[in-house]
Amino acid sequence: MTEPTIRKAIPEDVPQIVACIDAAYEIYSRSIADLPPVSAGLDEDIITNQVWVLDLNGSTIGVLVLVVGDGFMKLANLAVHPDHGGKGLGRALIEHGEREALQQGFSEMRLNTHADMTATQRLYQRLGWIETGRKGATVMMNKVLT
C-alpha cells in the first residue's frame, strides 16, 4: 500500500483542497452556526502563505495552512478527510508544521480553534499545545517549539 506524502500545494490543487476541507468540517458546519468559511481563500493562501497537502495516490486527503506571524508561525487551518481519520494523519501534518516553523526560525506556534471543537482541542493538547485564552467561541492555543 502506498503511504501518503506531504508536499507543498500548487494552484491546481485548490479544488481538491477545498473538497477535503469541506468534507473534514462538514460534521461541524451542521452543528456550529458561527463556524467561519474554512475553505474560503485557498487560492490566495497558496500564493501568500504556506499550504501543504497530504497526498495519497494523487488525491488530497489532508491540508495544512501555515501563516507567518510577527515572531511566530500560525497554524491557520488543519483538515483530514473523514475517510482517512483516525490514522494519525492530523498528527503527521501538525508535526510537519512544527518542523517547518523551526526550520524557518520560529520557536513558537499559535492557533485558534472553535470552542465547540473539543476533539480538536484534545488532539492539540496531547501534542503539547496549551490553551492561552478564549474570546467568544474562539479558543487560542500555542506551543513553544524546541
Residue, then its C-alpha position, 0 to 999 in steps of 0.5 A: m500500500t502506498e503511504p501518503t506524502i506531504r508536499k507543498a500545494i500548487p494552484e491546481d490543487v485548490p479544488q481538491i483542497v477545498a473538497c477535503i476541507d469541506a468534507a473534514y468540517e462538514i460534521y461541524s458546519r451542521s452543528i456550529a452556526d458561527l463556524p467561519p468559511v474554512s475553505a474560503g481563500l485557498d487560492e490566495d493562501i497558496i500564493t501568500n502563505q504556506v499550504w501543504v497537502l497530504d497526498l495519497n495516490g494523487s488525491t488530497i486527503g489532508v491540508l495544512v495552512l501555515v501563516v507567518g506571524d510577527g515572531f511566530m508561525k500560525l497554524a491557520n487551518l488543519a483538515v483530514h478527510p473523514d475517510h482517512g481519520g483516525k490514522g494519525l494523519g492530523r498528527a503527521l501534518i501538525e508535526h510537519g508544521e512544527r518542523e517547518a516553523l523551526q526550520q524557518g526560525f520560529s520557536e513558537m506556534r499559535l492557533n485558534t480553534h472553535a470552542d465547540m471543537t473539543a476533539t480538536q482541542r484534545l488532539y492539540q493538547r496531547l501534542g503539547w499545545i496549551e490553551t492561552g485564552r478564549k474570546g467568544a467561541t474562539v479558543m487560542m492555543n500555542k506551543v513553544l517549539t524546541 
